[in-house]
Amino acid sequence: MDPLFLAYSFYRRRKVEQCVNLCSQMLEKNPYDQAAWALKTRALTEQVYVDEVDVDEEGIAEMAMDDNSIAQVARPGTSLKVPGTGQGGPSQGVRPTSQSGRPLSGFVRPGTQSNRPGTMEQAIRTPRTAHTARPVTSASGRHVRLGTASMLSNPDGPFINLSRLNFSKYASRQNLAKALFEYIFHHENDVRNALELAALATEASQFKDWWWKVQLGKCYYRLGLYRDAERQFRSGLKQQDIVDTYLYLAKVYVRLDQPLTAIEVYTQGLEKFPGETALLTGIARIHEGMNDMTDAVKFYKDVLHYDSMHVEAIACIGTHHFYTDQPEIALKFYRRLLQMGVYNTQLFNNLGLCCFYAQQYDMTLTCFERALSLATDETTADVWYNIGHVALGVGDMNLAYQAFRMALSANNDHAEAYNNLGVLEMKKGRLEMARAFFQASASLSSMMFEPHYNFGAMCDKLGDFQSSYNAIQRSLDSFSDHADSKELLQQLEKHFSLL
C-alpha cells in the first residue's frame, strides 16, 4: 500500500501518532516531499488542537492590567464584572457565588470555577499553570525557499525551524500556508510569527479570503488587542457568515465587559442561523453571568428545544430548579443526565443533594457513596462537605464534624468547611477555636459573607461590640442584602448611640 495513502487513512481515523510516524519515515527518505510535510504538519496540530471558541480563561495579567474597561462604575445589568442582584432568581444568600462575584453555574466552564482567584494576592498565593508561548528563536539572516532546507525533518531538533522560514513565500502558497499557520498557532503557540504569516497571506489573497481575517482576529485576541480583533472579525463577517466568527466576535465583547453588545452579536447570528445551539447557549451564559436567571433558563430551554441532549442546558436548568426550592424537578433533570451516560462525581453529588431535599433519604447516602467512589483529589472535599451538610440537616453533629474535617484533609483551603466547623465549635463552647475557623474562612474566600456574620454574632454574644460591628460591616460589604446582618447592625448602632 502507498505509505502516503496509509498516512491519510490514519489521519482520517484520528490515529494521529501513527500518521506522524509514517510521515516522518517518508520525510527521512525524501526530505522535500511536500505532501508528507503538509500531512505531518496537520497531524501534529491535531494532537494539541483546542477549540478557541470555548477556551477563555482569564489569567493574572488580564486581571491586574486590564486597560480596556470604559467605565469604572458600570450601570446595573450592563457588566459581567459587577453582576446584578438577580432578576427572578435566587439571591446570593441561597445560591453560592464564585470569588469573582458571579453565581456558580451548573456546568463547569472556563472562568466559572469556584476556586478561581478573585484578587491579585490570591492569584499570587494560588499556584496556577500558565499557558505561555515557547521561546522564539532569532532569525538566521538567510531566507530559504519552499522545497529546500526549510522542509528538512531533523529528529534531533524541531520539526519546523520557524526562524528559517520565509513567510512571504509560504503566504503565496495557500495549500501550505493554512496548515503552517495552524501548526504555528496551536502546536508552537508562537502568536507573533502566526500573526506575521496571517498578515502576509491576507495581503497575498488581496483581502478577499475571510478565513485569514478570522485568523488575524484570533491572533490579535490572543495578544490582547481586542479592538483590532473586532475589526478583523467584522470584516470577515462581511465576506462570509460563519457561526464561529459570531462566537469569536462575542468573545471579544465579553472580554471588553460589554455583555449587551455580545448579546446583539449572538442575535445577529441567530438571524442568519436560526436555532443554532452554540449561539443560544452563548446568550444564556451571559444572562447567567449577570445573575439574570429568568432569561438564562428561557434560553437554555430554547437550546433543549433544538438539541434535547445538550448536557450544559440540562445541568444549568437543574441547578436553577434546585436553588429555587424545586428539588423534585431538579432531580428529573439530573436523572436525565444519568440516563444519557454522564457518570461522574459531580452528578452523583447533585443527585444526593436533590434526594435529601426531596426527602428521599434512602437514596441520599447511596448517591454520596457512589460520588466518593468516583471522586478525585479535586472533588473529594466538596463531596465530604455536602455529606456534612446532610448530617447537619438530620441532626447528627458528630458525623457533620467528622465530614467537615475530612473535607479539610482533602483540601486545606476549603473556606465553607472552615465556616461550618466554626459554627459547630461555637455551639460546643470552644470560642477560641470558632474564632480561628471563622478567620481562616474569611481569609480564604473574600466573597463569602457567612464567616463575617457568624464571627460578628459570636462577638456580640461575648460583649465585644466593636469587633462585632466591624465584622458585620464586612459581611454587608460582601452581601449587602443580608437581612440578619442589617438587623444586627441596627442593634449595634443603637447600643453605640446609648453609650
N, C-alpha and C positions, 0 to 999 in steps of 0.2 A: 504493500500500500504506500502511496505517496506520503512521505512524512509531513508535508505541509497540509495535505488534506486531513491527515490524522490529527495534527495540531489544531486545525479549525474545529474538528469534531470534539476534541477535548474542551475547547473554549466554549462551544455552544452548550455542552453538557455541564458546565460550571466546574470542570476538573482543571482548575487554573494551574495548580502546581505541575501537573503532568504536561500541560501545554507549554509552560515556561521552560521546563527541562528539555522538551523536544525542540523548541525553538533555539535554545542555547546550543544543542548539538548541531543543528543546521547552520547556525552562525559560526561555529568552530570550523566547519568545512568550507563555508563561503561567507566571510565576514561582511560582504556587500549585498547580501540578499535582503532587498527592501521589504518584501512580503513577510519574511520571517521576523525582521526587525520591527515592523509595524504591529504584527500579531503579538510579539513578546511585550511590546510597549503597552498594548491594551490589556494583556493578561496581568502584567504587574500592577496596572492601575486597578483592575478588578479586585485584586487581593485586598486593597486598602480603601476601596471606594466607599464613601459615605454620602448619602443624600444631603446636600447642603440646605434643603428646604427646612428640615426639622432641627438641624443642629444649630443651636443658637444660645450657647451658654455664655453668660456674661462673666468675664474674668475680673481680676483685681484692677487691671489698668482701666477698663471701661468704667468700673465702679468709682474709681478715685479721680480719674482725669477726664470726665465727661464734659466736653466743651460744646455739645450740640443742643443743650437744653435752651429753650427760648424763654420760658417764664420760670422763675424760682418758686412762685406760688401759683399752681395751676387751679383753674376753676374745678369745682366738684364734677366728677363724671367725665373729665377730659384728659386724665392722666393715668397711666398704669403704675407710676411710682407712688402715687398717693391714691389708693383705692378708696371708693366711696364706702359709706356705711352700709350699703346694701339696699337694693330695691326688691322687695318681695322675697328675700332670702333670710336665712338665719343670721343673727348678729355674731360678733366676734366672741361673745360670751358662750355661744353654743358651738359654732364651727371654728376649729383652730386655724391659725394663720401661720404662714412661714415667717422667718426672721425679717424678710423684706416687707411684711405687712399684707401680703396677698393671701386670700383664703386658700387653704390646701385643696388641691384638685383631686378628683377621684382617680386620676390617671397620671402616672409619673412621666413628666416631660422635662426637657432641659429648662432649668430656671424655676421649676416648681418644687424641688426637693426641700424638705423642711430643714435640712442641715446646711443649707446654703448660707454663707456668712452675710450678715446684714450690715456690718460696719467694717472699716478698714482694719481695725485692731483684731476683730475676729478672723478676718481673712488672712492676716499675717500669722495669727496663732494657729489656725487650722491648716494642716498640710494639704496642698492641692497639687494635682499633676497638671503642669502647664503644657499645652499643645503648641510648642513653638516650632518655628521653621528651622530646618537644618542649615548649618553654616554654608554661606555662598562662597564658592571659590572665585579667585580673581581671574580676570580674563588673561588668556595666554598670549595675546597680541598677534595670533596668527589665525586668520579665518580659513576654515576648510569648507569645501563644497560638498553637497549632498552626494553620498555614494562613495566617499573616500574614508579617511581615517576616523571621522566622527562617528561612523557606524560600527567601528571595531568593538567586539564584545570581549572585555578583559575580565577573566574570572577573579582576578585579584583586586579589582577596583570596581567603581560604579558601572552600571550598565551603560549609562549615557553621561558623558562628561559635559555638563552644561556650559562650562566656561569655554569650551572649544567649538560651540555651535554658532553658526552664522544664522541668526533668526530670520533675517530678511530673505534668505534663500528658502528656508523652510516655509515661511509665510506664503510664498507663491505656490507651494505645492499643497493644495487643500486636502489631498488624500492622506498626507502625512502630518500636516500641521495640527489637525484636530486631535489625533491620537497623541502627538507630542505634547500638546497643551495639557490634556488631561493627566498625562504622566507627570509633568512638572507640577501641576496644581495639586493633585491628590497624592501621588506617591512621594515626590520630593518635597512637597509643601513649600516650594520656593515661589512666593507670590510675586516677587519683583520680576523675575525672569518670565513668569507666566504672563504678567501684565505687558511686558515688552513684546512677547510673541503675539498676544491678542491684539495689541495696538497695530503692529505691522500687518497682521493678517486682515484686520478690518480695513486698513488702507489698501491692501492688495485686492480686496474684494470690492473696492470702490464704495464702501459703506453701504452695501446692499444686502449683506448677509446678517440676518437677525441673530444667528447663533453666536457670532463673535461679539456682538454688542452685549448679549446676556453674559458672556464670559468676562467681558470687561467690567460689567457691573458687579459680578461676583468678586473679582479681584479688588475693585475699589471698596466693596463692602468689607472684605477681609482686612483691608488696610485702614478701615475706619473713615474713609472718605464717602460719607453717606449721600451727600448731595450729588457728587459725581456719579455714584452708583444709581441714584434715582434717575438722572438724565439718561444714562445708558439703558436702563430697563424700559423707560417710557419710549425711547427711540426704537427699541426692539419691538415693543407692542404695536407701534405704528405700522411696522412691516409685517408682523405675523402675530396673531393671537394665540398664545400658548398658556396653558394653565400654570406651569411652573414660573413663568415670568410674572404673572399676577402674584403668586406666592412670594417670590423674591422681593417684588416691589413693596408688598405689605410688610415684609420683614424689616425693610428699611424704615418705614414709618413707625413701626413698633419700637425699633431701636432709638428713633428720634423722639419717642414718647408722644406720638400723635395717633392715638388709637382710633379716633373718629375718622381720620383720613385713611387709615388702614381698612376700616370697615367699608368706606366708599370704594376702595380699590377692589376688595372682595366682591362688593355688589356689582361693580362693573364687569368683573369676571363672570359672575353668575348670569348676567345678561347675555354673554357670549356662549357660556357653557351652563345651561340650566341643569340643576340637580347635581352639580359636581360636589362630591362629598368633601374634598380637600378644602374647597372654598367655604362651604358651610361650617366645617369644623374650625376653620380659622376665625370666622365671626364669633362662633360660640366661645372659643378660647379667650378672645378679647373681652367679651361681656363677663366671662367668669373671672378674668383678671381684674376687672373693675368692680367685682362683687355684685354685679347685676345678674343674679341667678335666675330671675324670671325669664329674661330674654335668652340667657345661656341655655336653659333647659329647652326652651322653644326651638332653638336652632339645632340642639342635639337630637331632638325628636324629628326634626326635618331630615337630619342625617340618617336616622334609622328608617325613615320612610323610603329612602333610596337605597340604603345598604343596611339590612337588618342584622348583619353580622359584624357591625362596626364596634370593636371592643371598647374604644375610648368613649364613645357616646353612651354605651350601656353602663360603663363604670361610673361616669360622671352623673348620669341621671340617678343611678342607685345611691350614690353618695348624697345627692341633693335630697332625696326622699328620706334617707337616714337622719340627716341633720334637721329635717322639718318634722320630726316625730312621726314618721311613717315607716317603721322598721319592717312591717309585713310586706309593703310594696318594694322596699329596697331588697328584701330577701328574694323576691321573684327575679329581679334583675341580676343579682349575683348568682342565683341558681342557673340562670340562662348562660352566664359566662362559664360556669362549670360544665354545662351540657355542651358548650361549644369546644371544650377541650382545654380551656385555661386552667392550669393546675399548678398553683404556686402558693407561697406562704401568705402573701397579701390577701388573696381571695379567701382562703380559709379563715384568716383573721377577721375579715369583714363579715363572713358568714357567721362566725361565732358571736360577734357583737350584735348582729341582727337577730340571731336566735335568742340571745339574752334579753334584749329589749322587747322582743315579741313574746317573751315568757315561754319559750320553748327550751326549758332548761336541760332537757335530756340530750339535746344536740349541741349545747354550748361547749361543754368541756371536750366533747369528741372533736369538734372543729378546731379547738385550740391545740389539742394533742396532735392533730394532723398538721397544723401550722408549725408547731415546734419541730416535728419530724422533718419538715421541708425547709426550715429556717436556715439562713446563712448567718455569717458574723454580723452583717449589717442590719438584719431584720429580727434577730433573736430578742434584742432589748425591747422593741416595740410590742412583740407578742407577750413577753412577760409582763410588760406594763399593763396591757389590756387584761391579762389574767388577774392582776392585782386590782384593776378597776372592777372586774366582775366580782371578785371576792369582797370588795367594799360594798357592792350592791346587795350581797346576800348576808352581810354582817360578820364575815369571818376575818377579823382583823389580823390574826396571826398569819393566815395564808396571804393576805394582802401585803403585810410587811415583808414576808419572805419573797414574794413575787417582785416587789419593787427592788429589793436587794439583788435579786437575780438579774433584773434589768440593768442595774448599775454595774454588776460584774461583767455583763456583756458589752455595755457601753458606759464608760465612766462619765460621759458628758451628756447624759440624758436628763434634761432640765425638768421635765414633767415628773419623773420618778423622784428626784430630789424634793420637789414641792410636796408631793403626796407623802413622802416619808416625814417631812417636816410636820405635816398635819397630824400624822399618827403619833409622832414623838410629843407633840403638844398635848394630845389627848392623854398620853401616859404621864404627863407632868414633867418631862425632860425638856425644859425650856431652852437650855443652852444648846442641846443637840438640834432642837427645832430651829433655833436661830441660825445655826450653821447651815442646815439644809436649805432654809429659805434664801440665805445669802448666796449659796452656791447656785441655786436655781436661777436667781435673778441675774447673776453674773454670766451664766451660760446662755440665757435667752433674754435679750433685751426687749423683745416684743410681748413677752408674757406679762400679764397683769396680776395673775393669781399669787405668785410669791410675794409681791409687794403688798397686796391686800392682806394676805394671811399674816405677814410679818407685822403690818400695822395693827391688825386686830389683836395680835398677841401682846404687842407693846401697850395697847390701850388697856388691856386687862391688867397688865403689870403696873400701870400708872406712869409709864414713860410716854407722856403725851407728845413731846416734841419729836421723838423718833417715830411715833405712830403717825403724826401729821406729815412728816417728810415721806414716809413710805406710802401713805395714801395719795399724796401728790404724784409720786412716781407711778402709782397704779393708774391714776386718771390720765397721765401722760401717755401710757401705753394703750388704754382703752377708756376714752372719755365718756362713754355711755354706761359705765358700770354703776348700777343703781345703789348697790351696797356701799361702794366706795364713796359715792356722793353723800349718802346718809351719814356714814361715819365721819366724813369730813365736816359736815354741818355740826355734828355733835362736838367735835374737837374745837371748831371755831367758836361755838357758844361757850365752851369751857375756857378758852383763852380770853374771851370778852369779859367773863365773870371775874377772871383774875385781874 
